[in-house]
Amino acid sequence: MVGSFVRLAAAVALGIALAGCASGPGYSDLEDDSGPSGGHPVRPQSTLQCVPYAREHSGVVIYGDAYTWWDKAAGKFARTANPSEGAVMVLFNYAGPNRGHVAVVRELIDSRTIKIDHANWLDDGAIYVDDPVRDVSAENDWSQVRVFNLRTGTWGGRIYPVQGFIGPGPDAGTDDLRVAQNHTSRDAISALIAEDDLADGDGSH
């Protein structure tokens, strides 16, 4: 009995440790919808999380959980609503307010598609290189995205809210006004997604 309790406690602790920057399951195959080629997962010698990986590979030096990065970037790094190479994409509030993920934009494919590098996306500590991301927002404003699952070769079925893109340069006092203007609508989208997650019994990742 004691051994079972210890194993359960260890499992819970591991889950909490990984909760700061990972997506979860929720991927589904989209018929006839393959992603750009070239991406691949990399298994590092030790497991990585998204925050230290993004910090090391972007030049955006911010510490703390992924969901805090956007606010911490204010006054230090440029913040925009649109991606640029070397910027950090911030996903937020997709399974509660303390749920976030950061990834480095590596290539702009077209107005709706980018490739990113990021770590621990599937709660496995792996690095995902040249992972395609698609803007699925109605206004093509990068407020909602789908992420390609490099392991299954299909687009993820879940839509993630994007808080914005940080960097790669310093804050010049010219934050993209659309970022602030879109916060209200994005918060509403996040609330709907959270409600759907809870209704589907998939509120945790």
N, C-alpha and C positions, 0 to 999 in steps of 0.2 A: 504493500500500500504506500509506504513511504517512498519507495523507488519510483512508483508510478507518478506520485506527486512531484518529485524532483524532475522527472523527465518532462512532465507537463509544464512546469515552471520554466525550464530551459527552453522549451519550444516557444512559449509565450514571449520570453525575453528576446529570442532571435527574431521573432516576427516584428516586435517593436523596433528593434535595431534596423531592420530593413525597410520599415514603413516610410521613412522620410523621402525616398526618391526612387520609387519603382512603380511601374504600372502593375497591373495584375492580369489575370486571365480576362476573358471577355472578348477575345478575338474570334472572328467568324470569317469564313471564306466568302469572298465577294465574287460572284460568277463572272468569268471572262474579264477579270480585273487584275492583271499582273502588274507588278511594280517595276521601276527601272532596275536594270541589272547592275551587278558589281559589288553590292554590299555583302558583308559577311561578319559573323560573330567571331570574337577572339577570346580564348580562355586564358586569362592572366595567371601568373604563378600564385597570386593571392587575390581573393575577391575584392572588388572595388565597388564604391558607391558613386552616385552621379555627381555629387558636389565636389569632391577632390579631383575627380577626373575633369570636370568642366573648368575648374579653377586652373589646373595645370595646363590645359590645352587651349585656353582662350585668351589668357592675359587679363581676364576679368577676375581680379583678386577680391573675392568676397568669401567670408566665412559664415557658418551657420547653416541651418536646415534650408533645403531648397525653397520652401514656401516663403522664406524671409528675404530671398535675394532681391526681389523687385524693389521693395521699400529700401533696403540697404544700399541699392545702387543709386538712389536719388542724390544728386549733387556730386557724384563721383564718376559715374559712367553714363554715356548716352543711353537713352531709353526711347525706343521707337515701336511702332506697331507693325513694321515690316521687316522681314529678314534681310541680313547682309552677311557676307562671308566673314567668319570669325566671331560673329555675335553669339550670345547665349540665349537660346529659346527657353522661356519659362512657362511650363505647364503648371496650373494651379487649381486647387479647390475642386478636384474631380472625384474625390471621395471624402469630403470634409475639409474644413479650412486649414488643417495642418498637413495637407497632402500636396506635395509639389514634386516637380522633376525638372532638372536643368540639362540641356544638351547643347553642343557646339555646332553651329551651322558651318558646314564645310563647302557646300556648292549650291548655287542657285541654278535649277534646271529650267524652270519657266515660271510664269506668274502664279502658278498654283502648286509648284513642286520644288522642294529643296532636299538636300541630303544632309544628315547630321551624324555626328559621332557622339555616343553617350554610353554610360555604364549602368549596369544593374537594372535595366529596363524590365526584364522578366524575372526579377527577384532571384537572379542566379549569380550575381557578381561579375558577369561577363561584360566585355566591351563590344559594342555594336558599331561597326565602321561603315560609313557611307549608307546609312539607313534612310530610305526615302520617307518623306513626310509630305502629306497632301493637304493643302488648304481646302476645306469643305464649307467655308462660310458662304452665306448667300451673297454677301457684298464683296467677296474676294479681299477681305481686310485682315486675314490671318488671325481671326479671333477663335476659330475652331479648326482642329486638324485631326487627321487620322495618321497613324504611324504604321509603316510596313513591318510585318513580322518576318524577319530574315530566317527564322527557323522553319516556318511553314511555307514561306514563299507566297503569302497572301496579305492583302490589306487588312488591318485590324478593323473589326466591326464597331469598336467604341470610338466616340467622338470626344476629344479632349479640349477644354478651354485653354486658350493661350493668353497669358497676362501681357506678354510683349517680348521684345528682344533687347538685351542689354549689350552695350558696346558695339563694336570693339573699341571705340575711342572714348575719351573722357567726356564728361557732361559739359556742354557748352551753353547751357541755359536755354536749349531749343528742343526740349522734349516734344515729340510728335503729339500734337493736340488731340489727335484721334484716340490716342491711348487713354487719356483722361475721359474723353467723351464716351468711349466705349465701355468704361468700367461698369456703369450701371447695367447695361444690357448684358455684359458678360457675367456679372454676378447673378442676374436672373437666369441665364443659361445654366450656370453652375448649380443653382438651386434645383432646377428641373432635372438635371443629370443626377444629382444626389437623391432626389425623390425616386427617380427611376431605378437607381441602384438598390435603394432600400426595398422598393416594391418587388424587385426581381430577386431579392435575397442575395445580392451581390454588392453589398455596401462596403465590404472590406477587400483589400488587395493583398 
